[in-house]
Amino acid sequence: MSDEALRQAAGFDRLIHEPSRLVIVTILSTVEKADFLFLLTNTGLTKGNLSTHLTRLEEAGYVAIEKTFRGKVPQTLVSLTGAGRAAFEAYRKSLKNFVNQFPE
């Protein structure tokens, strides 16, 4: 692996690069909003793990978390922020450039 390839790999957004958060951000990039139960089902994470990862993403400004009610039932809605979408697109571009350096 070249020095340039190593520098590129080291430059990935580590917050998004973590596998569970990458799955969360990828799912959120395809929808306007997702509720907690949808993310729970589609990520395969436990409630605690999902909550922890969402908190990290929220602290970074990548997701917005909205607590509402559906009737009398609490509902947590999650969406990517503009910064989150931009970070995910930059991550995708970096990953694509990194992978394209290697022969097939």
Secondary structure as UniProt FT lines:
FT   HELIX           3..10
FT   HELIX           14..17
FT   HELIX           19..28
FT   TURN            29..30
FT   STRAND          34..35
FT   HELIX           36..43
FT   HELIX           47..59
FT   TURN            60..61
FT   STRAND          63..70
FT   TURN            71..72
FT   STRAND          73..80
FT   HELIX           82..100
//
